[in-house]
Amino acid sequence: MERERATIKMVARDAGVSQATVSRVLNQPNLVKPETRDAVYAAMAENNYVPPAAARPPAEKQGVIGLALHDVGLAVVAEVIRALSTEFSEHGFNLMLINTCGERNVAKFFRDHSSYRRTIDGLIAFSMKLDEEGAAFFHSLDLPIVLMQSRCPSVRSISTNNYLGGQDATEYLLSRGYHQIAFVGWNEDDERVQARLAGYRSAIAACRGSGAQEIIERDSLSEAGGHAATLRIFEPRQSGRPVPDAVFYACDTMAVGGLRFFRERRIAIPDAVGVVGFDDIAIAPVVGLTTMQQFFHEKARLARTYLERRISGRDDHLGTDELSVTPRIMVRETTR
């Protein structure tokens, strides 16, 4: 038997609120108490309720894909925008940038900014956080979403195998004759840098017999942060810690800061010190940086293919698969 189509009355009943409150949650969620909002979203998910505004027929689709970013100042974001904009424009879509101004909980942002839900047909959230409750919220809106550089079991996720990337970068430096390799990263709460560090540690542990030791420094995810972390590693020298002959930077932006330090101190690259970054952003080939390529254009293609099928109605599968892309070493002038 076909299930009865959910109505706002059914949602209100199961949430224990009025229909007016349900309507307010849909249109002005910032005016509703968080606990009430959560109850309504849970009832929407339980009843598979799709708000009328979200249930536009294909003819009324806008042809717009939202790209949610929590920090538009990151250098890697420019690469992501370029890859996605090219991919989607070639297939008849426009890309709308949505700056969440530091808010990484993508569901919370869209609950508080309901106007975006009426202007986009699909959403890509770059390096944002989404839990099961948040996934149910987007499902209740019938708004297909793709996570890039993060994951949630209930939605399509496209990420980088950061562990293997960190391991491969370190192993490459070891294969080129470097023995003491330092790691430079940023906030330890970031899952990406955690995984890259774990890969680095795995490679170092595998060659402990050769005397390799872990040398780890952190600073802000910026060129200045990379410079400051490199200074602490090399000058002044910390007692009991070896001087590295190579540095693996967890992102190219920090690697650029490290290269500035080496240039200021007249330290020869790559003979005295080898350098490997991560991301392969636009400046990497300009400065000759050996780095781990993230295949942003391939990730853009995967995101576009999934969202296009969902939006056109050719695929009603929610797409809970996690796609992980393994980065590849791009050898340039900063390594032997």
C-alpha positions in Angstrom: 0.0 0.0 0.0 1.3 3.5 -0.9 2.2 5.5 2.1 0.0 8.5 2.9 1.7 11.8 1.8 2.9 13.6 4.8 1.3 17.0 5.7 2.3 19.9 7.9 -0.5 18.8 10.2 1.1 15.4 10.7 4.4 17.0 11.4 2.9 19.4 14.0 1.1 16.6 15.7 4.2 14.4 16.0 6.4 17.3 17.1 3.8 18.5 19.7 3.5 22.0 18.3 1.1 24.1 16.3 1.1 24.2 12.5 2.1 27.8 12.7 5.2 26.8 14.6 6.1 24.3 11.9 5.7 27.0 9.3 7.9 29.3 11.4 10.6 26.7 11.6 10.6 26.3 7.8 10.6 30.0 7.1 12.2 31.8 10.1 14.0 29.1 12.1 16.1 31.7 13.9 12.9 32.9 15.7 12.3 29.4 17.1 13.9 27.8 20.2 16.5 25.2 19.3 14.7 22.4 21.1 11.5 23.2 19.3 13.3 23.3 15.9 14.9 19.9 16.7 11.6 18.4 17.5 10.1 19.7 14.2 13.0 18.5 12.1 12.8 15.1 13.7 9.1 14.9 13.0 9.7 16.0 9.4 12.3 13.3 8.9 10.1 10.6 10.5 7.2 11.5 8.2 9.4 12.0 5.1 7.8 15.4 4.9 8.9 17.6 1.9 7.9 21.3 2.3 6.0 22.7 -0.7 8.8 25.2 -1.5 11.3 22.4 -1.7 9.1 20.2 -3.9 9.5 22.2 -7.1 9.0 20.2 -10.3 12.0 20.0 -12.6 10.7 22.8 -14.8 10.9 25.2 -11.9 14.5 24.4 -10.9 16.8 27.3 -10.7 19.9 25.8 -12.3 21.9 27.0 -9.3 24.2 25.0 -7.1 25.2 26.5 -3.7 28.8 26.2 -2.5 29.0 26.7 1.3 32.4 27.9 2.6 33.3 28.6 6.2 36.5 30.5 5.3 36.8 32.1 1.9 40.3 33.4 2.6 42.0 29.9 2.4 44.2 29.6 -0.7 42.8 26.1 -1.4 39.3 27.5 -1.7 40.3 29.3 -4.9 41.2 26.0 -6.4 37.9 24.5 -5.3 35.9 27.4 -6.7 37.8 27.2 -10.0 37.3 23.5 -10.4 33.6 23.5 -9.5 32.7 26.6 -11.5 34.3 25.2 -14.6 32.6 21.8 -14.2 29.1 23.1 -13.4 29.1 25.9 -16.0 30.0 23.4 -18.7 26.8 21.6 -17.9 24.4 24.5 -17.6 24.6 25.3 -13.9 25.5 28.5 -12.1 27.6 28.3 -8.9 26.5 30.5 -5.9 29.1 31.1 -3.2 27.6 31.0 0.3 30.0 32.4 2.9 29.0 31.0 6.3 31.5 33.4 8.0 33.2 30.9 10.2 30.1 28.7 10.9 31.2 25.1 10.1 27.9 23.5 11.0 26.2 23.6 7.6 22.7 22.5 8.8 22.7 25.2 11.5 23.6 27.8 9.0 20.8 26.8 6.6 18.3 26.6 9.5 19.2 30.2 10.4 19.3 31.5 6.8 16.2 30.0 5.2 16.3 32.3 2.1 19.1 30.3 0.5 16.9 27.2 0.4 14.6 28.8 -2.1 17.4 29.8 -4.5 19.5 26.7 -5.0 18.8 23.2 -6.4 21.7 21.5 -4.7 24.4 22.2 -2.2 28.1 21.4 -1.9 29.6 22.0 1.5 33.4 22.3 1.6 35.1 21.3 4.8 31.9 21.8 6.8 30.4 19.6 9.6 27.2 17.6 9.3 25.8 15.1 11.7 22.9 12.6 11.3 20.3 15.2 12.5 21.6 17.7 10.0 21.5 15.1 7.2 17.8 14.5 8.1 17.1 18.2 7.9 18.4 18.4 4.4 16.5 15.3 3.4 13.3 16.8 4.8 13.9 19.8 2.4 14.5 17.4 -0.5 17.8 19.4 -1.1 20.6 17.1 -2.4 23.9 17.8 -0.7 27.5 16.7 -1.2 30.2 17.1 1.4 33.7 17.8 0.2 36.7 17.3 2.5 34.5 16.0 5.3 32.1 13.1 5.8 28.7 12.1 7.1 27.5 8.5 6.7 24.0 9.7 5.6 25.0 11.9 2.6 27.3 11.7 -0.4 30.9 12.5 0.7 33.9 13.2 -1.6 37.1 13.4 0.4 40.9 13.0 0.1 42.6 10.0 1.5 44.7 12.3 3.8 46.3 9.4 5.6 47.8 7.9 2.5 48.7 11.3 1.2 50.7 12.1 4.4 52.3 8.6 4.3 53.2 8.9 0.6 54.7 12.4 1.0 56.9 11.3 3.9 57.9 8.0 2.2 58.9 10.0 -0.9 61.2 12.2 1.1 62.8 9.2 2.7 63.2 7.6 -0.8 65.1 10.7 -1.9 67.7 10.3 0.8 66.3 12.6 3.5 66.6 11.2 7.0 65.1 13.6 9.6 61.7 14.8 8.4 59.7 17.4 10.2 55.9 17.8 10.0 54.2 21.3 10.0 50.5 21.5 10.4 47.7 23.6 11.9 44.8 23.1 14.4 44.9 19.6 15.7 41.1 19.4 15.8 41.0 19.5 12.0 40.4 15.9 10.8 42.3 16.6 7.6 45.5 17.5 9.4 45.0 14.7 11.9 45.0 12.2 9.1 48.0 13.7 7.3 49.9 13.6 10.6 48.9 10.0 11.2 50.3 9.1 7.7 53.5 10.9 8.4 53.9 9.1 11.8 53.3 5.8 10.1 56.1 6.4 7.6 58.5 7.6 10.3 57.7 4.6 12.5 58.4 2.2 9.7 62.0 3.4 9.5 62.9 4.1 13.1 65.8 1.7 12.8 67.5 4.3 10.6 67.3 6.9 13.4 64.4 8.9 12.1 62.4 10.8 14.7 59.1 12.6 14.8 59.5 16.4 14.7 56.2 18.2 14.8 55.2 21.9 14.8 51.8 23.6 14.5 50.7 27.1 13.8 47.9 29.0 12.0 46.9 27.8 8.5 48.6 30.6 6.7 51.8 31.6 5.0 52.8 33.4 8.2 52.0 30.3 10.2 54.2 28.2 8.0 57.1 30.7 8.4 56.7 30.8 12.2 56.6 27.0 12.6 59.7 26.6 10.5 61.5 29.2 12.5 60.8 27.3 15.7 62.1 24.1 14.1 65.4 25.5 12.8 66.1 28.6 15.0 66.9 28.4 17.8 67.5 24.7 18.0 65.6 22.9 20.7 67.7 20.7 23.0 67.5 17.0 22.3 65.7 17.4 19.0 67.6 16.7 15.7 67.8 19.3 13.0 65.6 18.1 10.1 66.9 17.8 6.5 63.3 17.9 5.1 59.9 19.3 6.0 56.5 17.9 5.1 54.0 20.8 5.2 50.4 19.7 5.6 49.3 22.4 3.1 51.0 24.4 0.3 50.2 27.7 1.9 52.3 26.9 5.0 55.0 25.5 2.7 55.3 28.8 1.0 55.9 30.4 4.4 58.6 27.8 5.0 60.3 28.5 1.7 60.4 32.2 2.6 62.2 31.3 5.8 64.8 29.2 4.0 65.3 31.9 1.5 65.9 34.5 4.2 68.4 32.2 6.0 70.1 31.2 2.7 69.4 27.6 3.3 69.8 25.7 0.0 66.7 23.9 -1.3 66.6 21.0 -2.1 70.2 20.1 -1.2 70.3 21.1 2.5 66.6 20.8 3.1 63.8 19.1 1.0 60.3 20.5 1.1 57.0 18.8 0.2 53.5 20.5 0.5 50.0 19.3 0.1 47.1 20.6 -2.2 48.9 21.6 -5.4 47.4 25.1 -5.4 48.1 27.6 -8.2 51.3 28.9 -6.6 52.9 25.5 -6.2 54.2 25.2 -9.8 55.2 28.9 -9.8 57.6 28.3 -6.8 58.6 24.8 -8.0 57.0 23.2 -4.9 56.9 19.4 -4.8 53.5 18.6 -3.4 50.5 16.2 -3.2 48.0 16.8 -5.9 44.3 16.7 -4.7 42.6 16.2 -8.0 40.0 19.0 -7.5 38.7 18.7 -11.0 37.9 15.0 -10.6 36.1 15.7 -7.3 34.2 18.5 -9.1 33.1 16.0 -11.8 32.0 13.5 -9.2 29.9 16.1 -7.3 28.4 17.5 -10.5 27.4 14.0 -11.7 25.7 13.1 -8.5 23.8 16.4 -8.1 22.7 16.6 -11.7 21.1 13.1 -11.5 19.4 14.0 -8.2 18.1 17.3 -9.5 16.8 15.9 -12.8 15.0 13.1 -11.0 16.9 10.4 -12.8 18.3 9.1 -9.5 16.3 9.1 -6.2 19.0 7.3 -4.4 20.2 9.4 -1.5 23.8 8.7 -2.3 25.3 7.8 1.0 28.5 6.5 -0.5 31.8 8.0 0.6 34.2 8.5 -2.3 37.9 8.9 -1.3 40.5 10.2 -3.7 44.1 9.3 -3.1 46.5 12.3 -3.8 49.5 11.9 -6.0 53.0 13.3 -5.6 53.9 16.1 -8.1 57.7 16.3 -8.2 59.2 19.7 -8.7 62.3 21.6 -7.6 62.1 21.5 -3.8 63.2 17.9 -3.6 66.2 16.1 -4.9 
